[in-house]
């Protein structure tokens, strides 16, 4: 997401006409979506909102007070009504009678399900008591960069009073939980005229008597902070500029060199997807004098911290010297030192009941003059982690400009990262899909077998680089896959596989967009049919260029990339029954397909020692959805068999031993088998998906 200007105040988007007939719960959703629509108000998945509404008890029929509050997980910008937990307020208040003190506050989370109203299955979050015990009807808890900059300043309390006077209060750092809910209640009772409170190193609570008032108070408080910082911050941030940003093309080139190497080093036990960010905010920070000391402090807000780890890894790239080869040579030590530092942090801070140490690799990598890399289990998480660190940069800009920036104390940071409640939440996460963390490049991906394959792999969690020579069809297919699987996981690149330059550029795109590659599906195709004496040299050369040379070019680049990453790789060729069994009037096509098969065998030999597997799927007569069957090739094959084009599909069905048609999805299933761990001990193999053809038996 592009950086939103931190100096422009927030606009009031409330529409009285839109909300005129809404219930209190519907108004809560409306308010939540509005607040979440601007990342300056709160980050993805961060913050929560609530209303205490009167509802009819489904058992007694009596009117009762119910807390509607954002449930565990979800994002207020996109959530629906089912994203709210609902709880009886009288039962939430009764929990005070069994509270045993701050040492036991975590056990209170286990009591929240007993307060559920109307059998709502949405789990209540750890922040539920914070909303329940604020004696106000409508409550917003946001993580605005401008206010967290106040909360993360060394003189946070003084700064809060300077900007807000008595309108907004201040509370010292306290980890979210039951005790903080009681603190908020006491603050409200002691300060009945206050409209909100800044939580040190955390965020902002605001409230109102109506949904609209609560929304407008939240905006007003944030805008006051934005305006104050705009008027009071020095013109130079982060100690000034040490390194100017490289040109955009150079930044992408450096990222493309670094990302596969880092991805390989940190992805041995668990595949990672990368994200590259070089927005103005990032470039200002990574090129600054104070980069290293500020980065070492880590983030302040718990939400930021959980997404970005104890601190980022700063890579000592010098954009003036462009010492990239030196950096690449030093990366094993750079990453190893970070891991050792993380392990030492774990040992210093762990408790007797702490969960085992997690992945010790950095999430955020900062490169002067270039930008920021983030790596995670999937593309969305990698991107969002980057967004969170941009939030942290904005906070550091404000706090360090107005005062001294303070990160979370190390022990507090550890206690959040390895919180048993957070661990339980992680353990409840659904099992990862079989291709999670994998990146696949599919040539010929805009139609037929290629498109079906892209969908099949994406459905199993893979990120897809869709490549095709047909720009118009590629755009349509790309939009279709984005609609089905999200913009995070699908990219498109216009590619003529016979062009060496375009092939190299496509793989550079895979590096920058996703961090590297794991799977190459070589599915680009064309076909021609003519008796040998009518086969022109151009026809012969085109077949060999697309179906043989093209497969060689993409495979060569895949091998180069796989060897940089050093975590293995997977190549699947979509060949043809015609590579094994001759057909009349198709010498150029059959010969080129036979070339594919032998190229695959050669590559399987070359790649085995580095866990690079190469296999082949042989389709036959896949007419539906195939671009090559929509033109002259269909007419030529019908002519070769002396029949109408309308009879061709039935002819192929009857010709097969199983008397069945073969569809693109059938080929995609075989490709998925070779791409997955189900075939982890297979290389140099051929699967025929042709409904049975004795001529093409491989033995």
Buried (B, 14 or more C-beta within 10 A) or exposed (E): EEBBEBEEBBEEBBEEEEBEEBEBBEBBBBBBBBBBEBBBBBBBBBBBBBBBBEBEEEEEEEEBBBBBBBBBBBBBBEBEEEBBBBBBBEBBEEBBEEBEEBEEBBEBBEBBEEBBBEEBEBBBBBBBBBBBBBEBBBBBBBBBBBBBBBBBBEBBBEBBBEBBEEBBBBBEBBBBBBBBBBBBBEBBEEBEEBBBBBBBBBBBBBBBEBBBBBBBBBBBBBBBBBBBBBEEBEEEBBEEBBBEBBEEEBBBBBBBBBBBBBBBBBBEEEBBBBBBBBBEBBBBBBBBBBBEEBBEBBBBBBBBBBBBBBBBBBBEBBBEEBBBEEBBEBBEEBBEEBBEBBEEBBEEBBEEEBBEEEBBBBBBBBBBBBBBBBBBBBBBBBBBBBBBBBBBBBBBBBBBBBBEBBBBEBEBBBBBBBBBBBBEBEEEEEEBBBBBBBBBBBBBBBBBBBBBBBBBBBBBBBBBBBBBBBEEBBBEBBEBBBEEBEBBBBBBBBBBBBBEEBBBBBBBBBBBBBBBBBBBBBBBBBBBBBEEEEBEEEBBEBBBBBBBBBBBBBBBBBBEBBBBBBBBBBBBBBBBBBBBBEBEBBBBBBBBBBBBBEBBBEBBEEBEEBBBBBBBBBBBBBBEBBBBBEEEBBBBBBBBBEEEBEEBBEBBBEBBEEEEBBBBBBBBBBBBBBBBEEBEEBBBBBBBBBBBBEEBEEE
